[in-house]
Amino acid sequence: SSLDGKQIGEGSNYSGDPRKDPASPLATREIFFDYDSYVVKEEYRPMLEAHAAYLMSHRDARLILQGHADQRGSREYNLALAQKRAEAVRKALAVMGVSDGQMEAVSFGEEKLRNEGLTEDAHAENRRVDVVYADE
């Protein structure tokens, strides 16, 4: 039984909540940012388009966009930067047609570090927006 590549991920037999299907871009819930930046990178477009399509077809679904920063810089600066990151993702989804009432952008600044390390890799894990559905 050879897999020719076409079968992998295609026609997923997953029958539950599409947001939980590991083969779906909806399962991706993180957007990472460059140092000191709140520019949403192009590589996240397919994932954001999938969430936008889901939200537009589920008008009662609500998204909480949780912005985070690494621990460099002042607490105030990081709160502001993380808010800008969450807002940037919100704007990207709005451009794709998601209604403002379905989205909330919040900032945790440096309060919820994923990785407490001081290496560049650790910092990179903390510069993110988490995409959280209100009903999960």
C-alpha positions as CSV (number, residue, x, y, z in Angstrom):
1,S,0.0,0.0,0.0
2,S,2.1,2.8,-1.3
3,L,1.2,6.4,-0.5
4,D,1.8,8.6,-3.5
5,G,1.5,11.8,-1.4
6,K,-2.0,12.6,-2.7
7,Q,-3.7,10.6,0.0
8,I,-1.9,12.3,2.8
9,G,-4.1,15.0,4.3
10,E,-6.5,14.9,1.4
11,G,-10.1,13.9,2.0
12,S,-9.5,13.7,5.7
13,N,-11.9,11.2,7.3
14,Y,-12.1,13.5,10.4
15,S,-15.8,13.9,11.2
16,G,-15.7,16.0,14.4
17,D,-15.3,19.7,14.9
18,P,-13.3,20.9,11.9
19,R,-11.2,23.2,14.2
20,K,-9.8,20.0,15.8
21,D,-8.8,18.2,12.6
22,P,-5.0,18.0,12.7
23,A,-5.0,18.0,8.9
24,S,-6.9,21.3,8.8
25,P,-5.3,24.8,8.9
26,L,-8.0,25.5,11.5
27,A,-5.9,23.4,13.9
28,T,-3.1,26.0,13.7
29,R,-3.7,28.6,16.4
30,E,-0.5,30.6,16.6
31,I,1.0,33.4,14.7
32,F,4.6,34.3,15.4
33,F,6.2,37.6,14.9
34,D,9.7,39.0,14.4
35,Y,11.5,40.9,17.2
36,D,9.9,44.2,17.9
37,S,7.4,43.7,15.0
38,Y,3.6,43.4,14.7
39,V,3.6,42.6,10.9
40,V,1.6,39.5,10.1
41,K,3.8,37.4,7.8
42,E,2.5,36.2,4.5
43,E,3.0,32.6,5.4
44,Y,0.0,32.9,7.8
45,R,-2.4,33.9,5.1
46,P,-3.8,30.3,4.3
47,M,-4.3,29.7,8.0
48,L,-6.0,33.0,8.5
49,E,-8.2,32.5,5.4
50,A,-9.3,29.1,6.9
51,H,-10.3,30.8,10.2
52,A,-12.0,33.6,8.3
53,A,-14.1,31.1,6.3
54,Y,-15.0,29.2,9.4
55,L,-16.1,32.4,11.2
56,M,-18.1,33.6,8.3
57,S,-20.0,30.3,8.1
58,H,-20.4,30.1,11.9
59,R,-21.8,33.6,12.7
60,D,-22.1,32.7,16.4
61,A,-18.5,31.8,16.7
62,R,-16.2,34.3,18.5
63,L,-12.5,34.6,18.5
64,I,-10.2,36.0,21.2
65,L,-6.9,37.0,19.7
66,Q,-4.4,36.9,22.6
67,G,-1.3,39.0,21.9
68,H,2.0,38.1,23.6
69,A,5.6,39.6,23.8
70,D,8.9,38.3,25.0
71,Q,10.3,39.7,28.2
72,R,12.7,42.2,26.6
73,G,11.6,45.8,27.0
74,S,9.5,47.4,29.7
75,R,6.2,45.8,30.9
76,E,4.3,48.8,29.4
77,Y,6.1,48.6,26.1
78,N,5.4,44.8,25.8
79,L,1.7,45.3,26.7
80,A,1.4,47.8,23.9
81,L,3.4,45.7,21.4
82,A,1.3,42.6,22.2
83,Q,-1.9,44.6,21.7
84,K,-0.6,45.8,18.3
85,R,0.1,42.2,17.4
86,A,-3.5,41.1,18.3
87,E,-4.9,44.1,16.5
88,A,-2.9,43.3,13.4
89,V,-4.3,39.8,13.3
90,R,-7.8,41.2,13.9
91,K,-7.4,43.6,11.0
92,A,-6.2,40.8,8.7
93,L,-9.3,38.8,9.5
94,A,-11.5,41.8,9.0
95,V,-10.1,42.4,5.6
96,M,-11.0,38.8,4.8
97,G,-14.6,39.5,5.8
98,V,-14.9,38.6,9.4
99,S,-17.2,40.9,11.4
100,D,-15.7,43.0,14.2
101,G,-18.3,41.6,16.6
102,Q,-16.8,38.1,16.2
103,M,-13.4,39.2,17.3
104,E,-11.7,40.6,20.4
105,A,-8.0,41.5,20.6
106,V,-6.4,41.3,24.0
107,S,-2.9,41.8,25.3
108,F,-1.0,39.7,27.8
109,G,2.3,41.5,27.2
110,E,5.0,39.4,28.7
111,E,2.7,37.9,31.4
112,K,2.1,34.4,29.8
113,L,5.5,33.3,28.5
114,R,5.5,30.0,26.7
115,N,9.2,29.7,27.2
116,E,11.0,31.3,30.2
117,G,14.4,30.9,28.6
118,L,16.6,33.9,27.5
119,T,17.7,32.4,24.2
120,E,16.6,33.8,20.8
121,D,14.5,30.6,20.3
122,A,12.8,31.1,23.6
123,H,12.0,34.7,22.8
124,A,10.7,33.7,19.4
125,E,8.2,31.3,21.0
126,N,6.9,34.2,23.1
127,R,6.3,36.7,20.3
128,R,3.0,35.4,19.2
129,V,-0.8,35.8,18.9
130,D,-2.8,32.8,20.1
131,V,-6.1,32.3,18.3
132,V,-8.7,31.1,20.8
133,Y,-12.3,30.3,20.2
134,A,-14.6,31.5,22.9
135,D,-16.5,28.2,23.1
136,E,-13.4,26.0,23.6
